[in-house]
């Protein structure tokens, strides 16, 4: 028989053993719970409006450059497959080369207008993008008009190489979203970063107003009236015009008018109002322009 005191000691020991086992389990469970909690990232604070705007603009610029690279590949392929002559390969190459720099400069300007985002890594990415765009833009400025006039096809290939080099500096925006929870949160909120986003789906600055219906040109399409340097004619597509001793090759595109004479080239953009001056010999004013053509006024 056990004595009462012995039972008490045994019971107490049993309680201690059970308590110790339970304590070990709880400790282990607690450690496990703490490990699980620490593995789960803490909720990021809501990103600032400034950061959301910055990330959205970065996504929009990335999309714009992707489209520029894609269009460049398509344009160069079209140039290489075109025939010879001013109306075909040479003309296409000239138009492609002349417009390349402005497209890059437009993206550069959009990024340059952005205020600092806040996260140092994001601001470093913006600075790296601006340097890259600036360097490529400068090189594109240098090749025009020489590359367009001397060897249009080869010049177009050189321009395309510069355009294709416009890929993101590292670490890019995707890498930043993995390292910075605040940038990741801003990326989720910026509509320009949504899959399948297209520029025309957001509010943009209104496009330049169209000149509307073209006014009637005094001399219609009779470019022969320009021989003495004084006329007002409607030009569509491309046309060779002799005016006051100058032989001009005029090209009317959707948003520009280009004049080529001898070794010089002059390009005017917009819906009308531009003036091209050729020394004391001739002045040409773009009276109005739309998708149908341009009304040009010549005077000595």
C-alpha positions in Angstrom: 0.0 0.0 0.0 1.1 3.5 -0.8 1.1 6.0 1.9 -0.8 9.2 1.4 2.3 11.2 1.3 3.8 9.0 -1.4 0.7 9.3 -3.6 1.0 13.0 -3.3 4.6 13.0 -4.4 3.9 10.7 -7.4 0.9 12.7 -8.4 2.9 15.9 -8.2 5.7 14.3 -10.3 3.2 13.2 -12.8 1.8 16.6 -13.1 5.3 18.0 -13.6 6.0 15.5 -16.3 2.8 16.2 -18.1 3.3 19.9 -17.7 6.8 19.6 -19.0 5.7 17.7 -22.1 2.9 20.1 -22.7 5.2 23.0 -22.3 7.7 21.6 -24.8 4.9 21.1 -27.3 3.6 24.6 -26.8 7.1 25.9 -27.1 7.7 24.0 -30.3 4.3 25.0 -31.6 5.0 28.6 -30.6 8.3 28.6 -32.5 6.6 27.1 -35.5 3.8 29.7 -35.4 6.3 32.5 -35.1 8.3 31.1 -38.0 5.1 31.0 -40.2 4.2 34.5 -39.2 7.7 35.9 -40.0 7.6 34.2 -43.4 4.5 36.1 -44.4 5.4 39.7 -45.5 3.8 42.4 -43.5 1.2 44.4 -45.2 2.7 47.3 -47.1 1.4 50.7 -46.3 -0.7 52.3 -49.0 1.5 53.9 -51.7 1.5 57.6 -52.1 -0.3 59.1 -55.1 3.0 60.4 -56.3 4.5 56.9 -56.4 1.4 55.5 -58.1 1.7 58.2 -60.8 5.4 57.5 -61.2 5.0 53.8 -61.6 2.1 54.3 -64.0 4.2 56.6 -66.1 7.0 54.2 -66.1 4.7 51.4 -67.3 3.3 53.7 -70.0 6.8 54.6 -71.2 7.8 50.9 -71.2 4.7 50.1 -73.4 5.5 53.0 -75.7 9.0 51.9 -76.2 7.9 48.3 -76.8 5.6 49.6 -79.5 8.3 51.8 -81.0 10.7 48.7 -81.2 7.9 46.6 -82.8 7.0 49.3 -85.3 10.7 49.8 -86.2 11.1 46.1 -87.0 8.1 46.2 -89.2 9.1 49.4 -91.0 12.6 48.2 -91.7 11.3 44.9 -93.1 9.0 47.0 -95.4 11.9 49.1 -96.5 14.1 46.1 -97.3 11.3 44.5 -99.4 10.5 47.6 -101.3 11.8 48.4 -104.8 14.2 51.1 -105.7 13.5 54.8 -106.3 12.3 57.8 -104.5 8.7 56.6 -104.4 9.5 53.3 -102.8 12.4 52.1 -100.7 14.3 55.4 -100.6 11.1 57.3 -99.7 10.1 54.9 -97.0 13.6 54.9 -95.5 13.7 58.7 -95.6 10.4 58.9 -93.8 11.4 56.3 -91.2 14.8 57.8 -90.4 13.4 61.4 -90.2 10.8 60.4 -87.6 12.8 58.1 -85.4 14.3 60.7 -83.1 11.1 62.5 -82.3 9.5 59.3 -81.1 12.3 58.6 -78.7 12.5 62.2 -77.6 8.8 62.1 -76.8 9.2 59.3 -74.3 12.3 60.9 -72.9 10.3 64.1 -72.3 7.5 62.3 -70.5 9.9 60.7 -68.1 11.9 63.9 -67.6 8.7 65.6 -66.4 8.2 63.1 -63.5 8.9 64.3 -60.0 11.2 62.0 -57.9 9.2 58.9 -56.8 10.6 58.5 -53.3 12.3 55.1 -53.3 16.0 55.6 -54.1 16.1 52.5 -56.4 13.1 53.8 -58.4 14.7 57.2 -58.9 17.9 55.5 -60.0 15.9 53.6 -62.6 14.4 56.8 -63.9 17.9 58.4 -64.1 19.2 55.4 -66.0 16.3 55.5 -68.5 16.8 59.2 -69.1 20.5 58.7 -69.8 19.8 55.8 -72.2 17.1 57.7 -74.1 19.2 60.8 -74.2 22.2 58.9 -75.7 20.1 57.1 -78.3 18.2 60.3 -79.1 21.5 62.2 -79.7 22.8 59.4 -82.0 19.5 59.5 -84.0 19.8 63.2 -84.4 23.3 62.8 -85.8 22.3 60.3 -88.5 19.6 62.5 -90.0 19.6 63.7 -92.8 22.9 62.2 -93.9 21.9 58.5 -93.5 18.6 59.2 -95.2 20.2 60.8 -98.2 23.5 58.9 -98.7 22.3 55.3 -98.2 18.7 55.1 -97.1 18.4 51.3 -96.7 21.7 51.0 -94.7 20.8 54.0 -92.7 17.4 52.5 -91.8 19.2 49.4 -90.5 21.5 51.5 -88.3 18.6 53.4 -86.9 16.7 50.2 -86.1 19.8 48.9 -84.1 19.6 52.1 -82.0 15.8 51.7 -81.5 16.2 48.0 -80.5 18.7 48.9 -77.9 16.0 50.7 -75.9 15.4 47.9 -73.4 15.1 48.5 -69.7 18.2 49.2 -67.6 18.7 46.8 -64.8 17.3 46.4 -62.2 14.1 47.2 -64.1 10.6 47.9 -62.8 9.7 44.3 -62.5 12.7 43.6 -60.2 11.8 46.7 -58.1 8.3 45.4 -57.5 9.8 42.2 -56.0 12.2 44.0 -53.7 10.0 47.0 -52.6 6.5 46.3 -51.3 5.5 49.9 -51.7 6.5 49.9 -55.4 4.7 46.6 -55.8 1.5 48.1 -54.2 1.8 51.2 -56.5 2.2 48.8 -59.5 -1.1 47.1 -58.6 -2.9 50.4 -58.4 -1.5 52.0 -61.5 -3.9 51.4 -64.4 -1.1 51.7 -67.0 0.5 48.6 -65.4 -2.5 46.3 -65.9 -2.1 43.4 -68.4 -3.3 44.4 -71.8 -3.3 48.2 -71.1 -3.2 50.4 -74.2 -2.5 54.1 -74.3 -5.9 55.0 -75.8 -7.6 53.5 -72.7 -6.6 56.4 -70.5 -7.1 60.1 -70.5 -4.5 61.7 -72.6 -3.6 65.2 -73.8 -5.9 66.1 -76.6 -4.4 65.6 -80.0 -3.6 68.7 -82.1 -6.8 70.0 -83.7 -7.3 69.0 -87.3 -7.3 71.7 -89.8 -10.7 70.4 -90.9 -11.8 70.4 -94.5 -9.0 71.7 -96.8 -9.7 75.2 -98.3 -9.8 75.4 -102.0 -6.3 76.0 -103.5 -6.3 78.9 -106.0 -4.5 76.8 -108.6 -6.0 73.4 -107.7 -3.5 70.6 -108.4 -1.8 72.5 -111.3 1.7 72.6 -110.0 2.9 74.0 -113.3 1.5 77.3 -112.1 4.4 77.5 -109.6 7.1 77.9 -112.3 7.4 81.6 -111.6 7.5 81.0 -107.8 3.9 82.3 -107.1 1.1 79.8 -106.7 -1.3 78.0 -104.3 -1.7 74.3 -105.0 -3.1 71.2 -103.4 -0.5 68.4 -103.1 -1.3 64.8 -102.2 1.2 62.1 -101.7 4.5 63.0 -103.5 5.0 65.5 -106.3 8.0 67.1 -108.1 7.5 70.8 -108.4 9.7 73.4 -110.3 9.4 76.8 -108.7 11.4 80.0 -109.3 14.4 77.9 -110.5 14.3 75.3 -107.8 13.4 71.7 -108.3 11.5 70.4 -105.3 10.4 66.9 -104.3 7.5 67.4 -102.0 6.1 64.6 -99.8 2.9 65.0 -97.9 2.5 62.4 -95.1 -0.2 62.1 -92.5 1.3 64.6 -90.1 4.2 66.3 -92.0 5.2 67.9 -95.3 8.8 67.3 -96.5 10.7 69.3 -99.1 13.8 68.0 -100.7 15.9 70.0 -103.2 19.5 69.1 -104.1 21.3 68.1 -100.9 18.9 69.8 -98.5 15.9 68.6 -96.7 13.2 70.5 -94.8 10.3 69.0 -92.9 7.3 70.7 -91.4 4.8 69.1 -89.1 1.3 69.9 -87.8 -2.0 70.6 -89.4 -0.9 73.8 -91.1 0.9 77.1 -90.7 4.5 76.0 -91.1 6.8 78.0 -93.4 9.8 76.6 -95.4 12.3 79.1 -96.6 14.9 78.5 -99.3 17.2 81.4 -99.1 16.0 84.4 -101.1 14.6 82.2 -103.8 11.4 80.8 -102.4 9.1 80.7 -99.4 6.5 78.0 -99.0 3.7 78.2 -96.5 1.6 75.2 -95.4 -1.8 76.8 -95.5 -3.7 73.7 -94.2 -3.1 70.0 -94.0 -5.1 66.9 -93.2 -5.3 63.2 -94.2 -6.3 64.2 -97.7 -3.2 66.3 -98.5 -1.8 69.8 -98.0 -2.5 73.3 -99.5 0.8 75.0 -100.2 1.3 78.6 -101.0 4.5 79.5 -102.9 6.0 83.0 -103.2 9.5 84.2 -104.3 
